[in-house]
């Protein structure tokens, strides 16, 4: 079994106008102003109940080889390999199946906020498609064996009040932030509408490499009890 795998996902929200009336009412329950309504609609991507996964990125930090499985519903995309990263398109169900087939071969996954976002999202969206998991993504929290959530470790399991973003942690430690390349997570939904599916996949790769460097920094300068 291989040792470590960095994981990151990109998500979009569902079409608010296509939701049933009860769901719409629930989403807008505490939204009174136009700004709050817009914010509530834009926040649909944060939950697997109101969003979906459009890209799943994986990187082996020891070999710098990896893959991104991504959605491209309107445009047929041929498989592509660039700089050790394989890009493969499919439906959400197909990319989830590929993810579970890959991740089962690794002992430890490494994420940034994976326990708070990526892992639950992957598990719930898989359940929606009736795809069983092949690995426990939410193991014992206070361990650095099966799942290393760097945000959890860098904030000492919530002891630090402000958590901050991947971009902020990268800047603090002199790591190049993928957010400086002109694309941010807030733009993923618009890029998906514009059918820029491969651009989303490549943006995901930037997060993978930043997470790798952040892991190496944490492992060298902060980690205890190795």
ABEGO torsion letter per residue (X at the ends): XBABBBBBBBBBBBBAAABBAAAAAAAAAABABAAAAAAAAAAAAABAAABBBABBBBBBAAAGBBBBBBBBAABBBBBBBBGGBBBBBBBAAAAAAAAAAAAAABABBBBBGAAAAAAAAAAAAAAAAGBBBABBABBBAABAAABBBAAAAAAGGGABABAEBAAAAAAAAGBBBAAAAGBBAAAAAAAAAAGBAAAAAAAAAAAAAAAAAAAAAAAAAABBGX
